[in-house]
Amino acid sequence: MRKKGIHTSTQEIQQAINSLKVMKFSHGEQSYYMKAKSLPLASKILSLMKITQPDKVTPQEELTL
């Protein structure tokens, strides 16, 4: 991360990763996943790892793990 110009502590990295949360809910017969708001550092970490974030609300069949 330092090579990419991101200077942060291991505790901040851990907090950022822990802020990545997804909730499952149903509407009728359809199940959805909703992404909770995460810390800005979490988005940078995912970007560095080339992991795309899901949309804010994603139908279950479109979510791949």
C-alpha positions in Angstrom: 0.0 0.0 0.0 2.9 2.3 0.7 4.1 1.9 -2.9 0.7 3.2 -4.0 1.0 6.3 -1.7 -1.3 5.0 1.0 0.3 5.5 4.4 -1.8 4.0 7.2 -1.4 1.7 10.2 -2.3 -1.9 10.5 -5.1 -1.0 12.9 -6.6 1.4 10.4 -6.4 -1.3 7.7 -8.1 -3.8 10.0 -10.9 -1.3 10.9 -11.4 -0.6 7.2 -11.7 -4.3 6.3 -14.1 -4.8 9.2 -16.3 -2.0 7.9 -17.1 -4.0 4.8 -20.5 -5.4 5.5 -23.3 -6.8 3.4 -26.9 -7.5 4.6 -29.3 -10.0 3.1 -33.0 -9.2 2.9 -36.0 -10.5 1.0 -38.8 -8.8 -0.8 -41.5 -11.2 -1.9 -39.8 -14.3 -3.2 -36.7 -12.4 -4.3 -33.6 -12.2 -2.1 -31.2 -9.2 -2.2 -27.9 -8.2 -0.7 -27.4 -4.6 0.4 -23.9 -3.1 0.9 -23.5 -1.0 4.0 -21.5 2.2 4.0 -17.8 1.4 4.6 -14.8 3.5 5.4 -13.1 5.2 2.4 -9.9 3.3 3.1 -11.8 0.0 2.5 -12.6 1.1 -1.1 -8.9 1.9 -1.7 -7.9 -1.5 -0.3 -10.4 -3.3 -2.6 -9.2 -1.3 -5.5 -5.6 -2.1 -4.9 -6.5 -5.8 -4.7 -8.5 -5.4 -8.0 -11.7 -6.5 -6.2 -14.8 -4.9 -7.6 -17.5 -3.9 -5.1 -21.1 -5.0 -5.6 -23.7 -2.4 -6.4 -25.5 -0.9 -3.4 -28.4 -3.4 -3.8 -27.7 -6.6 -5.7 -30.2 -9.5 -6.5 -28.9 -12.8 -5.0 -28.5 -14.4 -8.5 -26.2 -11.6 -9.7 -23.9 -11.8 -6.7 -20.9 -14.1 -7.2 -18.5 -14.9 -4.4 
